[in-house]
Amino acid sequence: MVLTEITHKPLENLPMDDSRTDDGAELIFHGRVRDEEEGEKIIGLDYEHYPEMAESELQKLGEETAERFDIHDLFCRHRVGRIAVGEASLRVVIWSRHRKEALQAMDWFIVELKKRVPIWKWGVTADGRRFPSHCRHE
């Protein structure tokens, strides 16, 4: 099963599921806003998105990840809007029989999310200035 969501609300932790006796790996990723972006101190990030396309592409990406890797389920929540330093912007959980598949799937999913899903981020300084933030990592 693949469930994805884009929300303006603060992200709650994704639930752990101790009843999953066939899954040896439950990999959880929490992406947080750092206090520096593009070499500048910031107070937060503004995430903007193209709602219909972003939601559709995120779900499609989750399903593609589940087909590509030997995982059982993937849940993802991505927050948009103003997110303060220290707060979570992304939560992902992947369940699989073994850790190797979960780790590979998680890495691929996040790299592809940054490439393909139309969500853009802007650094916000203490004086209110906004500047584009570019993802340069894979």
N, C-alpha and C positions, 0 to 999 in steps of 0.2 A: 504494500500500500504506500502511496506517495501522497502526502498532504502538504500544501504550501499556503502561505498567507502573507500578505503585505498589509501592514497596519500602521496607524498613527499613534496607537496606544503604547505605553511602556511595555517591554517584553517580560513576560513571566518566565520562570524556568520551565523547560519542557519536562514533562513527567517521566520519571524512571519507571520501568516496568519489570519487576522481579518475577513475574509469572512467565516470562519468555524463556522457557527451559531449553529450547532448541537453538538459542542464540548465545554464543560465547562472548560476543562483542556488542557493547552498547556504547557507541562513541558520541560524545556530546561536545559541540563547539559553541563557544560564546564569543562573538566578536564585539569588542568595546571601542568606544571613541577614545583615542589617545589625546594627550594635551598638546600635541604638536602635529602640524600638517604642512607639508611643503616647506619645512624648515622654519615655520612660524608658530609661536604660541597661540593657541586657540582656546575658546571657551566651549566650543561645540561644533557640530557639523549640521548643515541643512541638507537633508536628503530629498531630492525631487524625483518624481517618476512619471511615466506615461501609464496611468492606471491599468487600462484594459490590456495593453500590450505587455506590460511588466508582469501582471498576474498570470497571463496566459503563458508567457515565455518561462517564468519561474516554474510553473507546474510542468510544462513540457521538459524542461531541463531536469527536474526531479525524476520524471518518468524515464528519460533517457539514461540517467545515472543508474537507476534500478535495472534497466535492461543491459547496460554495459558492464556492470560489476555484479558479483555474486553477493548481493545484499538482499535482505528481506523487506525492510521498510525504511522510509526516509521522511522525516518531518522537518519543515523549515518555516521560520517566521522571520520576516525582514521588516524592520521599522523604517518609516519615512517621516519627514518633518524635521523640526529642530531637536537634536539629541545632544545633551550635555556631555562634557568630558566625564568618563567613567561609566556612563550608561551603555547598555547593550544596544547594538543596532542589528545584530544577526544572531539567531539561535538555530542550530541544526542538530538533529540526532539521527544517527544511522544504526540500524541493527543488522548484524550478520553472524554467520556461524563462527567466523574467525576474525581476528583483529586486522590481518593484512588487507582483506577485502574492504573492510570498513575504512581503514586509513587511506587506501588508494581512492576509494569512492569519495570520501570527504574532501581530499585535496583537489581532485578533478572537479567536483561539484562547485567548490568555492571559486576556483580559477575561472571556470566557465561562466559562473554567475556574474563575475566582474566584467567579463568580456561581452556577454550576450543580453543580459537583462537590462532594459532601459531604466536604470536608477543612477542618478548623478549626485555627487556630493560636493558641497561647498564648505570650505573652512570659514569659521566665524570668529573674528577677533574681539577682544574686550571692548573696543570702540565701535563695534557693530559692522566693521568692514567684512565683506564676503569675497572670497576668491575661489576659483575652481580647484578641486583636488583631483589629481590624476593617479590612477593605479599603475604602478610600474613594476609590481612583483607578480611572480607566478608561483 
